[in-house]
Amino acid sequence: MTGSADEAAKGVVMVVDDDPLIVKLLSVRIEEMGYRIVAFEDVNEAIRQAQSVGPAVILSDIQLSMASSGADFLAALRKIPALRDTGVIFVTGTPIDKVRKDYPAILKDSRVRLFGKPVDWPSLREAISELAGE
């Protein structure tokens, strides 16, 4: 039911990944869940646009570029007052134990969730709904 009131009420999910194929895959699957997608392949552009986008949830890779990590991205987002409590889901191909070791600060944020690839879609759907406050 594309365009239904229920779908419109779900809001925006911002997808950030420097790999266009991952952006497309995540975008298609999340749109199927009823969310509107705003996608970025450039982390700096995502930071510049994040407040105006007003996402319910942000999905991001943990390794965004050679110069920026998901931890850097999260720190920049948390400096924007309107996004301090926005849920962030990191989706990564990096082994989860390595992410926990390399980025312990992100896991201290109660509004952050971490998913490995391949993605467990039902669990991701649940995390998006939870963080979006549904």
Secondary structure, DSSP 8 states (H G I E B T S, - for coil): -TT-HHHHHH-EEEEE-S-HHHHHHHHHHHHHTT-EEEEES-HHHHHHHHHHH--SEEEE-SB--SS-BHHHHHHHHHTSGGGTT-EEEEEESS-HHHHHHH-TTGGG-TTEEEEESS--HHHHHHHHHHHTT-
